[in-house]
Amino acid sequence: MADPETPANNQGPVTISSSSSERAPIIYFDGASCFGHHNGAIQIELAANLLMPVGAAVRVDVIQTAHLRCSVAAALALREALDKALAMFRQGQQQPVTEEIPAVKN
């Protein structure tokens, strides 16, 4: 039996089952309402804003959309993925627009 405290060498690439992709939920959030840790697990509560009409006005309700729980290693991997996605976004924002909109001629 493998020792759970010792990482295995040559684990090979991770393969994600294609049958799980279409069943995975999409979680939207506007922010993290609170965070912490308990017994070695990282805890993050994700929240989204709901616009609720109140007569002629609008009230903003904040609802929890997900309770994220993960190990420290998974949290570091998530942070790395977010940093890389943000870097990709910034790089795309700096790309000059090469396609010009044609002028309308009457």
HELIX and SHEET records of a PDB file:
HELIX    1   1 SER A   18  SER A   21  1                                   4    
HELIX    2   2 VAL A   72  GLN A   94  1                                  23    
SHEET    1   A 3 GLY A  31  HIS A  38  0                                        
SHEET    2   A 3 ALA A  41  VAL A  54 -1                                        
SHEET    3   A 3 ALA A  57  CYS A  70 -1                                        
END                                                                             
